[in-house]
Amino acid sequence: MKTKLITRRVIELGALVLIGDGIMGLIKPRWHSLLWHFGPQLVRATTEELAEHPKTARGIYAAEVALGVLIASRQTPDVP
């Protein structure tokens, strides 16, 4: 039972991060993308592309928010 609760908390935390990160990206896509411009070349190239194409970045960030909401909604038990 305790392991199940910990798992649910970790999944909910992941959903929270997806939602928050997605909303930040929707507000300022260029700034938010460049904030994560570090690490391996693939990650840097991706952040550069997102920064150069804010409309595409907003679409990706909106999908990220939707995924986070979907995960969070599936975590909550149905209560009558």
Buried (B, 14 or more C-beta within 10 A) or exposed (E): EEEEEEEEEEBBEBBEEBBEBBBBBBEEBBEBBBEBBEEEEEEEEBBEEBBEBBEEBBEBBBEBBEBBBEBBEEEEEEEE
